Amino acid sequence: MFDLTGKAALVTGASGGIGGAIATALYGAGATVGLSGTRTEPLEALAGELGDRAHVLPCNLSDRDAVAALPKQAAEAMGAVDVLVNNAGITRDNLFLRMTDEEWDSVLEVNLTSAMRLSRGCLRGMMKARWGRIVNIGSVVGAAGNPGQGNYAAAKAGLVGMSKSLAYEVAGRGVTVNVVSPGFITTAMTEKLTDDQKAAILKQVPTGRMGEADEIAAAVLYLASPEAAYVTGATLHVNGGMGMF
Amino acid sequence: MSDVEKRVRKIVVEHLGVEEEKVTESASFIDDLGADSLDTVELVMAFEEEFGIEIPDDAAETIQTFGDAVSFISQHSD
């Protein structure tokens, strides 16, 4: 089950906790993986841990030229891009009334626009191959909203609408487009929360604990696999029951 | 039949799965040959690769028939 031998997967934000776990899971299933991120050092470290089928592809997703070049670089390094995981995300939290244009634009650019541009760049190869998987990483915040995260919620909800529209267009070509929507996962992003904030959040999580990055990676691996060919336009919520959408 | 015409016809026949006789000069990809809008994008991609040319989006929109494709490619490839 879930064998990705011979497939090549590009993962953005692979230097982060969830992205690293996703890349590790896909690699473990036999895929060649392209590790993308802004910080080269952790990418190199992860590639070293994984092995020969891991390629380091640094890219700053707020740089449009770099984003445009990434699908080509990935295809050159790996021979193709069969699986694209748009995982990279940033936060610039602020109360809506105080939110600057820059905070809004930077979050939309990295979390939503880069996903669109990378998907567009990888689609030609997937359509020709009549096989492809795009998995976009959303957030429970995109479905439920969150005070202080108007920009982040807009971008994550935007990914869902984009994924559904694209899923319609390419379904007949063997390409699926889905979203995995994490709840509160133990990562550097949630480490910033205070203990009080964490306790308040956990009250809303029926399972009573934070999720682990591996639990997101498992959902991505499923959607990337040949077995998930009949699943498209879907959002798989992995949030411990925090939001049942 | 020109070389360009032969190669374009082969792509159209293979991609859309239509009889070769139906691919006449005035045959519209969408109205006569059963293509959907994504098929037309894929055809343009296939033409670009076959002939090593770039077909910009605004030009691609004007390529509605087999004859349009042959004449555009004849003018833009070596």
Interface residues (C-beta under 8 A of the other chain):
Chain A: R124 M127 K128 E169 V170 G172 R173
Chain B: L38 E42 M45
